[in-house]
Amino acid sequence: MTVEQRLSNLEASYIKWSEKENGFEDAGYIWWEREKDCQEWCNKEKTYVPMSTTKTLVTMRSWVKRQKSFCS
């Protein structure tokens, strides 16, 4: 399974969980907002650039775990 597929699976499971647990109809938007913030500073370009897919996956996994622990 590729990193992109794992990220996609994590997104789908988060949305399903969030809609069930919290009743959020806009869980996809919440995911998109959080994923959009996965950026890091690039000295070469002197601006923020998107993280690699692997770093994004690690960051989003951690975020999902925190979200689930708040609701437990």
mmJSON file of the N, C-alpha and C atoms, coordinates in Angstrom:
{"data_MODEL":{"atom_site":{
"group_PDB":["ATOM","ATOM","ATOM","ATOM","ATOM","ATOM","ATOM","ATOM","ATOM","ATOM","ATOM","ATOM","ATOM","ATOM","ATOM","ATOM","ATOM","ATOM","ATOM","ATOM","ATOM","ATOM","ATOM","ATOM","ATOM","ATOM","ATOM","ATOM","ATOM","ATOM","ATOM","ATOM","ATOM","ATOM","ATOM","ATOM","ATOM","ATOM","ATOM","ATOM","ATOM","ATOM","ATOM","ATOM","ATOM","ATOM","ATOM","ATOM","ATOM","ATOM","ATOM","ATOM","ATOM","ATOM","ATOM","ATOM","ATOM","ATOM","ATOM","ATOM","ATOM","ATOM","ATOM","ATOM","ATOM","ATOM","ATOM","ATOM","ATOM","ATOM","ATOM","ATOM","ATOM","ATOM","ATOM","ATOM","ATOM","ATOM","ATOM","ATOM","ATOM","ATOM","ATOM","ATOM","ATOM","ATOM","ATOM","ATOM","ATOM","ATOM","ATOM","ATOM","ATOM","ATOM","ATOM","ATOM","ATOM","ATOM","ATOM","ATOM","ATOM","ATOM","ATOM","ATOM","ATOM","ATOM","ATOM","ATOM","ATOM","ATOM","ATOM","ATOM","ATOM","ATOM","ATOM","ATOM","ATOM","ATOM","ATOM","ATOM","ATOM","ATOM","ATOM","ATOM","ATOM","ATOM","ATOM","ATOM","ATOM","ATOM","ATOM","ATOM","ATOM","ATOM","ATOM","ATOM","ATOM","ATOM","ATOM","ATOM","ATOM","ATOM","ATOM","ATOM","ATOM","ATOM","ATOM","ATOM","ATOM","ATOM","ATOM","ATOM","ATOM","ATOM","ATOM","ATOM","ATOM","ATOM","ATOM","ATOM","ATOM","ATOM","ATOM","ATOM","ATOM","ATOM","ATOM","ATOM","ATOM","ATOM","ATOM","ATOM","ATOM","ATOM","ATOM","ATOM","ATOM","ATOM","ATOM","ATOM","ATOM","ATOM","ATOM","ATOM","ATOM","ATOM","ATOM","ATOM","ATOM","ATOM","ATOM","ATOM","ATOM","ATOM","ATOM","ATOM","ATOM","ATOM","ATOM","ATOM","ATOM","ATOM","ATOM","ATOM","ATOM","ATOM","ATOM","ATOM","ATOM","ATOM","ATOM","ATOM","ATOM","ATOM","ATOM","ATOM"],
"id":[1,2,3,4,5,6,7,8,9,10,11,12,13,14,15,16,17,18,19,20,21,22,23,24,25,26,27,28,29,30,31,32,33,34,35,36,37,38,39,40,41,42,43,44,45,46,47,48,49,50,51,52,53,54,55,56,57,58,59,60,61,62,63,64,65,66,67,68,69,70,71,72,73,74,75,76,77,78,79,80,81,82,83,84,85,86,87,88,89,90,91,92,93,94,95,96,97,98,99,100,101,102,103,104,105,106,107,108,109,110,111,112,113,114,115,116,117,118,119,120,121,122,123,124,125,126,127,128,129,130,131,132,133,134,135,136,137,138,139,140,141,142,143,144,145,146,147,148,149,150,151,152,153,154,155,156,157,158,159,160,161,162,163,164,165,166,167,168,169,170,171,172,173,174,175,176,177,178,179,180,181,182,183,184,185,186,187,188,189,190,191,192,193,194,195,196,197,198,199,200,201,202,203,204,205,206,207,208,209,210,211,212,213,214,215,216],
"type_symbol":["N","C","C","N","C","C","N","C","C","N","C","C","N","C","C","N","C","C","N","C","C","N","C","C","N","C","C","N","C","C","N","C","C","N","C","C","N","C","C","N","C","C","N","C","C","N","C","C","N","C","C","N","C","C","N","C","C","N","C","C","N","C","C","N","C","C","N","C","C","N","C","C","N","C","C","N","C","C","N","C","C","N","C","C","N","C","C","N","C","C","N","C","C","N","C","C","N","C","C","N","C","C","N","C","C","N","C","C","N","C","C","N","C","C","N","C","C","N","C","C","N","C","C","N","C","C","N","C","C","N","C","C","N","C","C","N","C","C","N","C","C","N","C","C","N","C","C","N","C","C","N","C","C","N","C","C","N","C","C","N","C","C","N","C","C","N","C","C","N","C","C","N","C","C","N","C","C","N","C","C","N","C","C","N","C","C","N","C","C","N","C","C","N","C","C","N","C","C","N","C","C","N","C","C","N","C","C","N","C","C","N","C","C","N","C","C"],
"label_atom_id":["N","CA","C","N","CA","C","N","CA","C","N","CA","C","N","CA","C","N","CA","C","N","CA","C","N","CA","C","N","CA","C","N","CA","C","N","CA","C","N","CA","C","N","CA","C","N","CA","C","N","CA","C","N","CA","C","N","CA","C","N","CA","C","N","CA","C","N","CA","C","N","CA","C","N","CA","C","N","CA","C","N","CA","C","N","CA","C","N","CA","C","N","CA","C","N","CA","C","N","CA","C","N","CA","C","N","CA","C","N","CA","C","N","CA","C","N","CA","C","N","CA","C","N","CA","C","N","CA","C","N","CA","C","N","CA","C","N","CA","C","N","CA","C","N","CA","C","N","CA","C","N","CA","C","N","CA","C","N","CA","C","N","CA","C","N","CA","C","N","CA","C","N","CA","C","N","CA","C","N","CA","C","N","CA","C","N","CA","C","N","CA","C","N","CA","C","N","CA","C","N","CA","C","N","CA","C","N","CA","C","N","CA","C","N","CA","C","N","CA","C","N","CA","C","N","CA","C","N","CA","C","N","CA","C","N","CA","C","N","CA","C","N","CA","C","N","CA","C","N","CA","C"],
"label_alt_id":[null,null,null,null,null,null,null,null,null,null,null,null,null,null,null,null,null,null,null,null,null,null,null,null,null,null,null,null,null,null,null,null,null,null,null,null,null,null,null,null,null,null,null,null,null,null,null,null,null,null,null,null,null,null,null,null,null,null,null,null,null,null,null,null,null,null,null,null,null,null,null,null,null,null,null,null,null,null,null,null,null,null,null,null,null,null,null,null,null,null,null,null,null,null,null,null,null,null,null,null,null,null,null,null,null,null,null,null,null,null,null,null,null,null,null,null,null,null,null,null,null,null,null,null,null,null,null,null,null,null,null,null,null,null,null,null,null,null,null,null,null,null,null,null,null,null,null,null,null,null,null,null,null,null,null,null,null,null,null,null,null,null,null,null,null,null,null,null,null,null,null,null,null,null,null,null,null,null,null,null,null,null,null,null,null,null,null,null,null,null,null,null,null,null,null,null,null,null,null,null,null,null,null,null,null,null,null,null,null,null,null,null,null,null,null,null],
"label_comp_id":["MET","MET","MET","THR","THR","THR","VAL","VAL","VAL","GLU","GLU","GLU","GLN","GLN","GLN","ARG","ARG","ARG","LEU","LEU","LEU","SER","SER","SER","ASN","ASN","ASN","LEU","LEU","LEU","GLU","GLU","GLU","ALA","ALA","ALA","SER","SER","SER","TYR","TYR","TYR","ILE","ILE","ILE","LYS","LYS","LYS","TRP","TRP","TRP","SER","SER","SER","GLU","GLU","GLU","LYS","LYS","LYS","GLU","GLU","GLU","ASN","ASN","ASN","GLY","GLY","GLY","PHE","PHE","PHE","GLU","GLU","GLU","ASP","ASP","ASP","ALA","ALA","ALA","GLY","GLY","GLY","TYR","TYR","TYR","ILE","ILE","ILE","TRP","TRP","TRP","TRP","TRP","TRP","GLU","GLU","GLU","ARG","ARG","ARG","GLU","GLU","GLU","LYS","LYS","LYS","ASP","ASP","ASP","CYS","CYS","CYS","GLN","GLN","GLN","GLU","GLU","GLU","TRP","TRP","TRP","CYS","CYS","CYS","ASN","ASN","ASN","LYS","LYS","LYS","GLU","GLU","GLU","LYS","LYS","LYS","THR","THR","THR","TYR","TYR","TYR","VAL","VAL","VAL","PRO","PRO","PRO","MET","MET","MET","SER","SER","SER","THR","THR","THR","THR","THR","THR","LYS","LYS","LYS","THR","THR","THR","LEU","LEU","LEU","VAL","VAL","VAL","THR","THR","THR","MET","MET","MET","ARG","ARG","ARG","SER","SER","SER","TRP","TRP","TRP","VAL","VAL","VAL","LYS","LYS","LYS","ARG","ARG","ARG","GLN","GLN","GLN","LYS","LYS","LYS","SER","SER","SER","PHE","PHE","PHE","CYS","CYS","CYS","SER","SER","SER"],
"label_asym_id":["A","A","A","A","A","A","A","A","A","A","A","A","A","A","A","A","A","A","A","A","A","A","A","A","A","A","A","A","A","A","A","A","A","A","A","A","A","A","A","A","A","A","A","A","A","A","A","A","A","A","A","A","A","A","A","A","A","A","A","A","A","A","A","A","A","A","A","A","A","A","A","A","A","A","A","A","A","A","A","A","A","A","A","A","A","A","A","A","A","A","A","A","A","A","A","A","A","A","A","A","A","A","A","A","A","A","A","A","A","A","A","A","A","A","A","A","A","A","A","A","A","A","A","A","A","A","A","A","A","A","A","A","A","A","A","A","A","A","A","A","A","A","A","A","A","A","A","A","A","A","A","A","A","A","A","A","A","A","A","A","A","A","A","A","A","A","A","A","A","A","A","A","A","A","A","A","A","A","A","A","A","A","A","A","A","A","A","A","A","A","A","A","A","A","A","A","A","A","A","A","A","A","A","A","A","A","A","A","A","A","A","A","A","A","A","A"],
"label_entity_id":["1","1","1","1","1","1","1","1","1","1","1","1","1","1","1","1","1","1","1","1","1","1","1","1","1","1","1","1","1","1","1","1","1","1","1","1","1","1","1","1","1","1","1","1","1","1","1","1","1","1","1","1","1","1","1","1","1","1","1","1","1","1","1","1","1","1","1","1","1","1","1","1","1","1","1","1","1","1","1","1","1","1","1","1","1","1","1","1","1","1","1","1","1","1","1","1","1","1","1","1","1","1","1","1","1","1","1","1","1","1","1","1","1","1","1","1","1","1","1","1","1","1","1","1","1","1","1","1","1","1","1","1","1","1","1","1","1","1","1","1","1","1","1","1","1","1","1","1","1","1","1","1","1","1","1","1","1","1","1","1","1","1","1","1","1","1","1","1","1","1","1","1","1","1","1","1","1","1","1","1","1","1","1","1","1","1","1","1","1","1","1","1","1","1","1","1","1","1","1","1","1","1","1","1","1","1","1","1","1","1","1","1","1","1","1","1"],
"label_seq_id":[1,1,1,2,2,2,3,3,3,4,4,4,5,5,5,6,6,6,7,7,7,8,8,8,9,9,9,10,10,10,11,11,11,12,12,12,13,13,13,14,14,14,15,15,15,16,16,16,17,17,17,18,18,18,19,19,19,20,20,20,21,21,21,22,22,22,23,23,23,24,24,24,25,25,25,26,26,26,27,27,27,28,28,28,29,29,29,30,30,30,31,31,31,32,32,32,33,33,33,34,34,34,35,35,35,36,36,36,37,37,37,38,38,38,39,39,39,40,40,40,41,41,41,42,42,42,43,43,43,44,44,44,45,45,45,46,46,46,47,47,47,48,48,48,49,49,49,50,50,50,51,51,51,52,52,52,53,53,53,54,54,54,55,55,55,56,56,56,57,57,57,58,58,58,59,59,59,60,60,60,61,61,61,62,62,62,63,63,63,64,64,64,65,65,65,66,66,66,67,67,67,68,68,68,69,69,69,70,70,70,71,71,71,72,72,72],
"pdbx_PDB_ins_code":[null,null,null,null,null,null,null,null,null,null,null,null,null,null,null,null,null,null,null,null,null,null,null,null,null,null,null,null,null,null,null,null,null,null,null,null,null,null,null,null,null,null,null,null,null,null,null,null,null,null,null,null,null,null,null,null,null,null,null,null,null,null,null,null,null,null,null,null,null,null,null,null,null,null,null,null,null,null,null,null,null,null,null,null,null,null,null,null,null,null,null,null,null,null,null,null,null,null,null,null,null,null,null,null,null,null,null,null,null,null,null,null,null,null,null,null,null,null,null,null,null,null,null,null,null,null,null,null,null,null,null,null,null,null,null,null,null,null,null,null,null,null,null,null,null,null,null,null,null,null,null,null,null,null,null,null,null,null,null,null,null,null,null,null,null,null,null,null,null,null,null,null,null,null,null,null,null,null,null,null,null,null,null,null,null,null,null,null,null,null,null,null,null,null,null,null,null,null,null,null,null,null,null,null,null,null,null,null,null,null,null,null,null,null,null,null],
"Cartn_x":[0.84,0.0,0.896,0.568,1.377,1.039,1.899,1.676,0.401,0.191,-1.016,-2.274,-2.226,-3.372,-3.614,-2.539,-2.676,-3.273,-2.834,-3.387,-4.862,-5.201,-6.59,-7.45,-6.93,-7.652,-7.846,-6.811,-6.906,-7.98,-8.004,-9.019,-10.422,-10.623,-11.944,-12.362,-11.432,-11.786,-12.049,-11.289,-11.535,-12.914,-13.242,-14.54,-15.671,-15.55,-16.582,-16.71,-15.578,-15.592,-16.187,-15.749,-16.203,-17.7,-18.198,-19.635,-20.433,-19.909,-20.597,-20.487,-19.268,-19.0,-19.533,-19.305,-19.612,-20.796,-21.255,-22.355,-21.957,-20.666,-20.2,-20.541,-21.342,-21.648,-20.534,-19.714,-18.638,-17.268,-17.204,-15.939,-14.903,-15.351,-14.43,-13.773,-14.527,-13.966,-12.964,-13.281,-12.358,-11.047,-11.143,-9.939,-9.156,-9.831,-9.184,-8.466,-9.119,-8.511,-7.235,-7.276,-6.113,-4.999,-5.343,-4.342,-3.696,-4.484,-3.975,-2.889,-2.986,-2.01,-0.712,-0.608,0.605,1.656,2.285,3.317,4.541,5.679,6.915,7.709,8.558,9.336,10.436,10.594,11.655,12.596,13.821,14.796,15.145,15.202,15.562,14.542,13.256,12.196,11.714,12.161,11.777,10.259,9.623,8.173,7.795,6.547,6.063,5.714,6.05,5.74,5.041,4.244,3.578,4.6,4.266,5.119,5.065,6.031,5.988,4.765,4.345,3.181,3.432,4.65,4.982,4.868,5.407,5.306,3.854,3.104,1.688,0.956,1.236,0.604,0.92,2.157,2.559,1.854,1.826,1.182,-0.31,-0.952,-2.394,-2.758,-1.926,-2.169,-2.152,-1.161,-1.047,-2.26,-2.693,-3.851,-5.112,-5.314,-6.49,-6.479,-5.314,-5.228,-5.617,-5.154,-5.522,-7.02,-7.604,-9.045,-9.833,-9.407,-10.122,-9.938,-8.772,-8.554,-9.369,-9.64,-10.462,-11.901,-12.35,-13.746,-13.945,-12.872,-13.004,-13.327],
"Cartn_y":[-1.165,0.0,1.243,2.192,3.401,4.37,5.348,6.371,7.155,7.437,8.156,7.364,6.057,5.208,5.18,5.126,5.129,6.44,7.536,8.839,8.917,8.409,8.387,7.521,6.363,5.486,6.143,6.841,7.553,8.634,9.348,10.379,9.773,8.694,8.055,7.552,6.945,6.436,7.571,8.669,9.822,10.414,10.597,11.187,10.3,9.006,8.066,8.123,8.098,8.158,9.474,10.572,11.89,12.065,11.609,11.724,10.864,9.698,8.8,9.319,9.687,10.082,11.473,12.397,13.799,14.35,13.607,14.092,15.216,15.351,16.4,16.036,16.856,16.627,17.149,18.037,18.655,18.107,16.841,16.25,16.291,16.178,16.26,17.628,18.665,20.023,20.2,19.664,19.751,19.063,17.898,17.179,18.028,18.582,19.383,20.578,21.252,22.405,22.0,20.894,20.435,19.99,19.262,18.78,19.951,20.963,22.161,22.85,22.722,23.35,22.555,21.427,20.608,21.196,22.25,22.926,23.109,23.308,23.552,24.646,25.313,26.415,25.903,26.556,26.214,27.409,27.245,28.342,28.745,27.778,28.049,28.963,28.669,29.458,30.606,30.601,31.634,31.747,30.592,30.536,29.153,28.988,27.671,26.854,25.573,24.646,23.427,22.726,21.526,20.483,19.8,18.71,17.567,16.695,15.478,14.672,13.768,12.935,12.101,11.632,10.835,11.67,12.883,13.754,14.136,14.364,14.682,13.529,12.302,11.12,11.01,11.192,11.103,12.189,13.39,14.512,14.275,13.814,13.596,12.416,11.377,10.25,10.74,11.547,12.091,12.953,13.775,14.635,13.811,12.76,11.906,11.234,10.763,10.139,11.129,12.375,13.396,13.665,13.728,13.974,12.856,11.643,10.494,10.43,10.815,10.772,11.85,12.974,14.022,13.558,12.714,12.258,11.009,10.438,9.2,9.5],
"Cartn_z":[0.0,0.0,0.0,-0.832,-0.924,0.207,0.406,1.425,1.102,-0.163,-0.576,-0.225,-0.435,-0.103,1.407,2.171,3.631,4.117,3.526,3.885,3.515,2.361,1.916,2.832,3.241,4.158,5.525,5.992,7.259,7.175,6.071,5.868,5.907,5.177,5.135,6.511,7.237,8.566,9.542,9.449,10.318,10.052,8.792,8.436,8.941,8.732,9.187,10.709,11.418,12.876,13.362,12.781,13.214,13.021,11.905,11.646,12.624,12.968,13.902,15.334,15.744,17.13,17.453,16.572,16.864,16.092,15.115,14.304,13.351,13.089,12.184,10.751,10.14,8.734,7.846,8.396,7.627,8.01,8.394,8.817,7.693,6.449,5.311,5.221,5.539,5.516,6.652,7.825,8.96,8.614,7.982,7.544,6.549,5.579,4.538,5.152,6.097,6.761,7.485,8.195,8.948,8.002,6.961,6.009,5.265,5.003,4.316,5.141,6.461,7.355,7.496,6.842,6.901,5.964,6.444,5.676,6.56,5.923,6.655,5.948,6.714,6.185,5.271,4.131,3.184,3.096,3.589,3.553,2.131,1.251,-0.138,-0.808,-0.591,-1.216,-0.328,0.929,1.894,2.048,2.102,2.275,2.782,3.131,3.537,2.301,2.357,1.272,1.875,1.086,1.613,2.064,3.161,3.639,2.638,2.742,1.933,2.358,1.516,1.818,3.077,3.257,4.434,5.708,5.7,6.867,7.131,6.074,6.226,6.876,6.436,7.013,8.504,8.886,10.291,11.106,10.6,11.285,11.445,10.377,10.425,11.327,11.347,12.259,13.705,14.028,15.371,15.709,14.782,14.991,15.22,14.416,14.56,15.936,16.38,17.698,18.795,18.68,19.661,19.641,18.456,18.34,19.008,18.772,19.345,20.852,21.352,22.801,23.516,22.851,23.457,23.617,22.73,22.753,23.61,24.085,24.884,26.321],
"occupancy":[1.0,1.0,1.0,1.0,1.0,1.0,1.0,1.0,1.0,1.0,1.0,1.0,1.0,1.0,1.0,1.0,1.0,1.0,1.0,1.0,1.0,1.0,1.0,1.0,1.0,1.0,1.0,1.0,1.0,1.0,1.0,1.0,1.0,1.0,1.0,1.0,1.0,1.0,1.0,1.0,1.0,1.0,1.0,1.0,1.0,1.0,1.0,1.0,1.0,1.0,1.0,1.0,1.0,1.0,1.0,1.0,1.0,1.0,1.0,1.0,1.0,1.0,1.0,1.0,1.0,1.0,1.0,1.0,1.0,1.0,1.0,1.0,1.0,1.0,1.0,1.0,1.0,1.0,1.0,1.0,1.0,1.0,1.0,1.0,1.0,1.0,1.0,1.0,1.0,1.0,1.0,1.0,1.0,1.0,1.0,1.0,1.0,1.0,1.0,1.0,1.0,1.0,1.0,1.0,1.0,1.0,1.0,1.0,1.0,1.0,1.0,1.0,1.0,1.0,1.0,1.0,1.0,1.0,1.0,1.0,1.0,1.0,1.0,1.0,1.0,1.0,1.0,1.0,1.0,1.0,1.0,1.0,1.0,1.0,1.0,1.0,1.0,1.0,1.0,1.0,1.0,1.0,1.0,1.0,1.0,1.0,1.0,1.0,1.0,1.0,1.0,1.0,1.0,1.0,1.0,1.0,1.0,1.0,1.0,1.0,1.0,1.0,1.0,1.0,1.0,1.0,1.0,1.0,1.0,1.0,1.0,1.0,1.0,1.0,1.0,1.0,1.0,1.0,1.0,1.0,1.0,1.0,1.0,1.0,1.0,1.0,1.0,1.0,1.0,1.0,1.0,1.0,1.0,1.0,1.0,1.0,1.0,1.0,1.0,1.0,1.0,1.0,1.0,1.0,1.0,1.0,1.0,1.0,1.0,1.0,1.0,1.0,1.0,1.0,1.0,1.0],
"B_iso_or_equiv":[0.0,0.0,0.0,0.0,0.0,0.0,0.0,0.0,0.0,0.0,0.0,0.0,0.0,0.0,0.0,0.0,0.0,0.0,0.0,0.0,0.0,0.0,0.0,0.0,0.0,0.0,0.0,0.0,0.0,0.0,0.0,0.0,0.0,0.0,0.0,0.0,0.0,0.0,0.0,0.0,0.0,0.0,0.0,0.0,0.0,0.0,0.0,0.0,0.0,0.0,0.0,0.0,0.0,0.0,0.0,0.0,0.0,0.0,0.0,0.0,0.0,0.0,0.0,0.0,0.0,0.0,0.0,0.0,0.0,0.0,0.0,0.0,0.0,0.0,0.0,0.0,0.0,0.0,0.0,0.0,0.0,0.0,0.0,0.0,0.0,0.0,0.0,0.0,0.0,0.0,0.0,0.0,0.0,0.0,0.0,0.0,0.0,0.0,0.0,0.0,0.0,0.0,0.0,0.0,0.0,0.0,0.0,0.0,0.0,0.0,0.0,0.0,0.0,0.0,0.0,0.0,0.0,0.0,0.0,0.0,0.0,0.0,0.0,0.0,0.0,0.0,0.0,0.0,0.0,0.0,0.0,0.0,0.0,0.0,0.0,0.0,0.0,0.0,0.0,0.0,0.0,0.0,0.0,0.0,0.0,0.0,0.0,0.0,0.0,0.0,0.0,0.0,0.0,0.0,0.0,0.0,0.0,0.0,0.0,0.0,0.0,0.0,0.0,0.0,0.0,0.0,0.0,0.0,0.0,0.0,0.0,0.0,0.0,0.0,0.0,0.0,0.0,0.0,0.0,0.0,0.0,0.0,0.0,0.0,0.0,0.0,0.0,0.0,0.0,0.0,0.0,0.0,0.0,0.0,0.0,0.0,0.0,0.0,0.0,0.0,0.0,0.0,0.0,0.0,0.0,0.0,0.0,0.0,0.0,0.0,0.0,0.0,0.0,0.0,0.0,0.0],
"pdbx_formal_charge":[null,null,null,null,null,null,null,null,null,null,null,null,null,null,null,null,null,null,null,null,null,null,null,null,null,null,null,null,null,null,null,null,null,null,null,null,null,null,null,null,null,null,null,null,null,null,null,null,null,null,null,null,null,null,null,null,null,null,null,null,null,null,null,null,null,null,null,null,null,null,null,null,null,null,null,null,null,null,null,null,null,null,null,null,null,null,null,null,null,null,null,null,null,null,null,null,null,null,null,null,null,null,null,null,null,null,null,null,null,null,null,null,null,null,null,null,null,null,null,null,null,null,null,null,null,null,null,null,null,null,null,null,null,null,null,null,null,null,null,null,null,null,null,null,null,null,null,null,null,null,null,null,null,null,null,null,null,null,null,null,null,null,null,null,null,null,null,null,null,null,null,null,null,null,null,null,null,null,null,null,null,null,null,null,null,null,null,null,null,null,null,null,null,null,null,null,null,null,null,null,null,null,null,null,null,null,null,null,null,null,null,null,null,null,null,null],
"auth_seq_id":[1,1,1,2,2,2,3,3,3,4,4,4,5,5,5,6,6,6,7,7,7,8,8,8,9,9,9,10,10,10,11,11,11,12,12,12,13,13,13,14,14,14,15,15,15,16,16,16,17,17,17,18,18,18,19,19,19,20,20,20,21,21,21,22,22,22,23,23,23,24,24,24,25,25,25,26,26,26,27,27,27,28,28,28,29,29,29,30,30,30,31,31,31,32,32,32,33,33,33,34,34,34,35,35,35,36,36,36,37,37,37,38,38,38,39,39,39,40,40,40,41,41,41,42,42,42,43,43,43,44,44,44,45,45,45,46,46,46,47,47,47,48,48,48,49,49,49,50,50,50,51,51,51,52,52,52,53,53,53,54,54,54,55,55,55,56,56,56,57,57,57,58,58,58,59,59,59,60,60,60,61,61,61,62,62,62,63,63,63,64,64,64,65,65,65,66,66,66,67,67,67,68,68,68,69,69,69,70,70,70,71,71,71,72,72,72],
"auth_comp_id":["MET","MET","MET","THR","THR","THR","VAL","VAL","VAL","GLU","GLU","GLU","GLN","GLN","GLN","ARG","ARG","ARG","LEU","LEU","LEU","SER","SER","SER","ASN","ASN","ASN","LEU","LEU","LEU","GLU","GLU","GLU","ALA","ALA","ALA","SER","SER","SER","TYR","TYR","TYR","ILE","ILE","ILE","LYS","LYS","LYS","TRP","TRP","TRP","SER","SER","SER","GLU","GLU","GLU","LYS","LYS","LYS","GLU","GLU","GLU","ASN","ASN","ASN","GLY","GLY","GLY","PHE","PHE","PHE","GLU","GLU","GLU","ASP","ASP","ASP","ALA","ALA","ALA","GLY","GLY","GLY","TYR","TYR","TYR","ILE","ILE","ILE","TRP","TRP","TRP","TRP","TRP","TRP","GLU","GLU","GLU","ARG","ARG","ARG","GLU","GLU","GLU","LYS","LYS","LYS","ASP","ASP","ASP","CYS","CYS","CYS","GLN","GLN","GLN","GLU","GLU","GLU","TRP","TRP","TRP","CYS","CYS","CYS","ASN","ASN","ASN","LYS","LYS","LYS","GLU","GLU","GLU","LYS","LYS","LYS","THR","THR","THR","TYR","TYR","TYR","VAL","VAL","VAL","PRO","PRO","PRO","MET","MET","MET","SER","SER","SER","THR","THR","THR","THR","THR","THR","LYS","LYS","LYS","THR","THR","THR","LEU","LEU","LEU","VAL","VAL","VAL","THR","THR","THR","MET","MET","MET","ARG","ARG","ARG","SER","SER","SER","TRP","TRP","TRP","VAL","VAL","VAL","LYS","LYS","LYS","ARG","ARG","ARG","GLN","GLN","GLN","LYS","LYS","LYS","SER","SER","SER","PHE","PHE","PHE","CYS","CYS","CYS","SER","SER","SER"],
"auth_asym_id":["A","A","A","A","A","A","A","A","A","A","A","A","A","A","A","A","A","A","A","A","A","A","A","A","A","A","A","A","A","A","A","A","A","A","A","A","A","A","A","A","A","A","A","A","A","A","A","A","A","A","A","A","A","A","A","A","A","A","A","A","A","A","A","A","A","A","A","A","A","A","A","A","A","A","A","A","A","A","A","A","A","A","A","A","A","A","A","A","A","A","A","A","A","A","A","A","A","A","A","A","A","A","A","A","A","A","A","A","A","A","A","A","A","A","A","A","A","A","A","A","A","A","A","A","A","A","A","A","A","A","A","A","A","A","A","A","A","A","A","A","A","A","A","A","A","A","A","A","A","A","A","A","A","A","A","A","A","A","A","A","A","A","A","A","A","A","A","A","A","A","A","A","A","A","A","A","A","A","A","A","A","A","A","A","A","A","A","A","A","A","A","A","A","A","A","A","A","A","A","A","A","A","A","A","A","A","A","A","A","A","A","A","A","A","A","A"],
"auth_atom_id":["N","CA","C","N","CA","C","N","CA","C","N","CA","C","N","CA","C","N","CA","C","N","CA","C","N","CA","C","N","CA","C","N","CA","C","N","CA","C","N","CA","C","N","CA","C","N","CA","C","N","CA","C","N","CA","C","N","CA","C","N","CA","C","N","CA","C","N","CA","C","N","CA","C","N","CA","C","N","CA","C","N","CA","C","N","CA","C","N","CA","C","N","CA","C","N","CA","C","N","CA","C","N","CA","C","N","CA","C","N","CA","C","N","CA","C","N","CA","C","N","CA","C","N","CA","C","N","CA","C","N","CA","C","N","CA","C","N","CA","C","N","CA","C","N","CA","C","N","CA","C","N","CA","C","N","CA","C","N","CA","C","N","CA","C","N","CA","C","N","CA","C","N","CA","C","N","CA","C","N","CA","C","N","CA","C","N","CA","C","N","CA","C","N","CA","C","N","CA","C","N","CA","C","N","CA","C","N","CA","C","N","CA","C","N","CA","C","N","CA","C","N","CA","C","N","CA","C","N","CA","C","N","CA","C","N","CA","C","N","CA","C","N","CA","C","N","CA","C","N","CA","C"],
"pdbx_PDB_model_num":[1,1,1,1,1,1,1,1,1,1,1,1,1,1,1,1,1,1,1,1,1,1,1,1,1,1,1,1,1,1,1,1,1,1,1,1,1,1,1,1,1,1,1,1,1,1,1,1,1,1,1,1,1,1,1,1,1,1,1,1,1,1,1,1,1,1,1,1,1,1,1,1,1,1,1,1,1,1,1,1,1,1,1,1,1,1,1,1,1,1,1,1,1,1,1,1,1,1,1,1,1,1,1,1,1,1,1,1,1,1,1,1,1,1,1,1,1,1,1,1,1,1,1,1,1,1,1,1,1,1,1,1,1,1,1,1,1,1,1,1,1,1,1,1,1,1,1,1,1,1,1,1,1,1,1,1,1,1,1,1,1,1,1,1,1,1,1,1,1,1,1,1,1,1,1,1,1,1,1,1,1,1,1,1,1,1,1,1,1,1,1,1,1,1,1,1,1,1,1,1,1,1,1,1,1,1,1,1,1,1,1,1,1,1,1,1]
}}}
